Amino acid sequence: LCMAGCGSVKKDDGKLQVAASFYPIAEFVAAVGGDNIELYPIVPDGVEPHDWEPSPRDFTRLGRAKLFLYNGHVESWAEKALETLSDTKIKGVELGEGLYKINGHLDPHVWVSPKKAILETERIVEALSQADPKNAAGYKNRGQAFCDELRKLDADLQTIAQKSPSKKFVTAHAAFGHLANDYGLEQLPIAGISPEAEPTPGHLQKLVQ
């Protein structure tokens, strides 16, 4: 019991404790935070984030964090989790706020487009800098370097889209609306916004045509 207890105690090394909702958000946060943060990805890798629900252990991990960074709308559990932890020090930051609408329709998959990923990264820089001012310069520098990579990807995608003889692409579900809209492309999804949505025979026939 003594050994188990000692093993469960995490040493406080002074790093900013940050929770990130799922894989792409965690990747962006890690790129900006570097060695100045202790990062807790909440949704396990390879798990569908749309309908995932946190366990008591996940609430414990969240409760350690000073910041909880999430995309928004993908994580249906995020707002409820923040309400549950309202008496803790944690602050939630919705990185995709105000970015979801495409031609009047809501699509939460904003990070799929490099243009929107840059905006989310800039919000990560701001959130980390406010929570940990003494390391703000490092967050800004790493954020700028990561955004530079995204801008290069943006330029490459623009070139590919402009040269492509066809502007249509098929995808499993409608998660690429922002990418399609930003680069003049048209996604042809088999399923809808939700990956659980089942296509009708009529839709599949239209897709084949």
N, C-alpha and C positions, 0 to 999 in steps of 0.2 A: 504493500500500500504506500509505503514511504517513497519507494522508487517511482511508482506510477504517479504519485503526486508531484514529485520533483520534475518528472518528465513533462508534465502538463503545464508547467509554469514557463511562460515565454519571457525571455530577457527583454527589458525595455532598453533599446539601444538609441533612443531619441529620435528615431525616424518617424516621419508622418505616417500614420496608419490610414490606409485608403482601401475601400472596398469597391470593386467594379462588378457590374452585373453579369456580363457574359463575354465570350472570347474576343470579339473585335474591340469592344470598349476597353477590355483589360489590356489588349495590345497597344492601343493608343495611349492609355494611362502609363503603361510601363515605359514607352518611348519617351514620354515627357518627364516622368518622375525619376527615372534612373535609380541611382543608389540612395537618393534622399528619401525614398518612401518604402514602406512595407506594404506590399500589395496583396489583397485577398480577392481573387476571382470567386464569385459566388456560385454561378451556374457551372457545373462541371463541363469539361470539354466533351464535345460530341453529343450533348443533350439538347433537345429542342427547347429553346428559351420561351416560346410563346405560351406554353401551358405548364411550365415547370413551377413547382411550389416549394418554398423554403422549409427545411426541417428545423427543429429546435436547435440543432448544432449550427445551422446556417445563421439563425438569429444571434447565436452567441458570437460568431465570427463578425457579423455586422455590428454588434454592440461594441466591439473593440475599436472600430474605426472612427476617425474624426470626420472623414468624408465618405459619402457613398455616391459614386458616379454611375449613372445609368442613361440609356438612350431615351427611353420613354415610349409608351404604347406597346412595345414588344414585351416588356416585363410587366404583366398584369398584376403581379404581386408587389411591385416596388412601393407604391404609395401606401398600401396596407402595412408593409414592413416598417416604413418610416413612422407611421402612426403608432404602431406597436412599440417602437423604440423612441418615442417622443420625449421621454424623460431622461434620455442619454445625451451625450455630447455630439452625436452624429448629425451631420448636415447633408441633406440630399441635393444633388445637382442634376437636373434633367438636361442632358446635352443636346437633345434634338428639339427642344422647345421652339416652336415657331417655324420649323423647317419641314413639317410633314406634308403639307398640302401640295398636290400636283393637279393643276387644272380643276380645282375644287374637290378632288378626292384625297383622302388621307392614306398615306403610305408611310409606315414607320421606319422603313429600311433605308434611312438617310445615309448611313455610313458606306453603303455600297458605291456611291458616287464619290470620287476623290474630291470634287468641289465641295460637297457637304462634309466630307471627312475633315477637310481643312478647317471648316467652321467649328466642328466639334472639338478638334484638337486645340484651337484657340481658346475655347471655353474651358478645356482642361487646364491649360496654362494659367488662366485667370483664377480658377478655383484652387489649384495647388498653391499659387502665389499668395492668395489671400489667407489661406490656412497656415502657410509656412513662409512668412515674409523673408526670413533670413536666407532662404535658399531660392528666392524669386528669380535671381539672375540665371541660375542653373536651369530652372524650369523654362524660362524664356528662350535660352539658347538651344536647349534640346527640342523644344517645341518648334522653333524656327527651322532647325535642321530636318525634323520630321515633315514639316509642311513643305519644305523644299523638295523632298522626295515625292510627296503627293502631287506637287505642281508638275514635276517631271512626268509622273504617271498620267496626269491630266492632259499634258501636251501630247504624250504618246497616243492616248485614247482618241483625242481629237483628230490626229493624223490618220489613225486606223479607220475611224468612222467616216471621215471625208473620202477616203480612198475606196472604201468598201462598195462594191456594186449593189449589194443588198443591204438595206437598213433594218431588216427584220432578224430577230433571233428567238429561238425557242428556249424556254426555261421551265423548270419543274413547277414553281409557283410564282405568283406575281410579286417578287421581291426586288425587281430591278427597275422599278418605275423611275426612280431618281436618276439612275445611270442613263436610261433610255432618253429621258427628257433633257438631260444636260448635254447629250452628245448627238441629238437628232436621230435617235434610233427608235425602233418599235419592238417591244417585247411581246411574244406570243406565249402566254403562260398556259401550262396544262391545267393547273389548279389556280385558285384565287389568291388573295392576300394571305389567308390562313393556309398553312401547309397541309392541314387536315381536310381541306375542301376537296370533294370528289367531283371530277369533271363529268358532264353528261355525255352520252353517246353523240348527241348532236354537236356539242362543242368539239369533241375529238375529231369528228368528220370534217368540221370546218377547219380545224387545225391542219389536218392532212392535206386538204385542198390548198 
